[in-house]
Amino acid sequence: MNDSTKVALVTGANRGLGLEIARQLARSGFRVLLGARREEDARRAALDFGEGGLVPLALDVTAPPSDLAARIRAEQGRLDVLVNNAGVYQAGGAPDGQGAGSVLEVDPEAVRATLEVNALGPLALAQKLAPLLRASDDGRIVNVSSGMAQLAHLGSDSTAYRISKVALNALTLQLHAALSPRVKVFAACPGWVRTDMGGPAAPKSVAEGADTPVWLATSPEPRSGGFYQERRLLSW
């Protein structure tokens, strides 16, 4: 690997939106660590890409290894971008659906488990990898959030998911305050995308959904600390 090649880590990247983000970053010249809970899933996704640039990495965001930063430094020499993409709609308990997602009926354990993946996982990774990102000339964190986390439009449904993404947005602001100006930190809403989570009726392809996260990972234009959709600032 050329010493000037930028390195990105994308979590939850063995399928769907995460895989597309990883592919687009690889095509733009990044060496991409393709994170997935199971090593065989990460390896399969990297092999299927077939164009090089993707490196499989077994990574459970709810329990990242204590030596993760040391391993990345030893094997890759650097880390320039962290894309916190891994997420669930509702972990544990009954699936979201009629009544199950309502704030008055949702299982609190499902909220706790969803927070573990969608907010506490990104927090743990940011803490562990901040030294590597600070060492980069253009360090960035991109948190894949959702327009469903906008406070003005929360409503009373999809409670576990909405609360977890509100927490992720708050984490984005706190990381921006802690890491600026050395590391840029963003939240990104990919929109409603045709993935396993979004379903077949979603209007956007994975390529369209990946556009804003990849733009935030690569462009000099966006302002750190912002929440973006379609490359435009959203209100929180």
C-alpha positions, 0 to 999 in steps of 0.5 A, a space after each residue: 500500500 502506498 503511504 499516501 493511500 487514505 484508509 477508511 473503516 466502514 462498520 456494518 459493511 457486508 451488505 446494503 448501504 454499508 457495502 455500497 459506501 465501502 465500494 464507493 470509497 474504494 473506487 475513489 482511491 481509499 483502502 477500506 476496512 470492511 467491518 462485519 460481525 462475522 469474519 466470513 461475511 466480511 470476507 465474502 463481501 470483499 471478494 464479491 467486490 473483486 476490484 481490490 481496495 476492500 479489506 475484511 475486518 471482523 468487528 462487533 460494534 457492541 464489543 470492539 476489541 481493546 487492541 483495535 487501534 493498535 491492530 489498524 496502526 500495525 496493519 494499515 499504518 493509519 486511519 483517516 475516516 470512520 463511517 459508523 454505519 452499523 445499525 438496527 431498526 429495533 434490537 431485541 424484544 418484539 419487532 417494530 410494527 403495529 403498537 410495538 414501536 409506540 412509545 407507550 408499548 415498546 419494550 424498554 429492553 428493546 430500546 436499551 439494546 437498540 441504543 447499544 448498537 446505534 449509539 453506544 457502538 459508535 461512541 466506543 469506536 470513536 473513543 478507541 480510534 480518535 488517536 488514529 484519526 487525530 494523526 490524519 491530515 484529514 480525519 473524519 467521522 461520519 455517523 449514519 443517522 436518520 431524518 427520523 431523529 429530527 426533534 421537530 418530527 419525532 412523533 410517537 412511533 418507532 421509538 427505539 430507533 428514533 431515540 437511538 438516532 437522536 442519541 447518535 446525533 447528540 454524539 455527533 455534536 459532542 465529538 465535533 466539540 471534542 475533536 474540532 478542528 483536527 477531526 471533522 464529524 458529521 451525521 448523515 441521513 441517507 434517506 429511505 433506501 432499498 435495503 433489508 431495513 428499508 424494504 423493497 418499497 423504498 424510493 432510493 437505491 443503495 447507490 443514491 443512499 450512499 452518496 451523502 455519507 461518501 461526500 461527507 467522507 471525501 469532500 472539503 465542502 461540508 461543515 463539521 458538526 452538521 447533519 446532512 441529507 442530499 448534501 444539504 444541512 438538515 435542522 436537528 
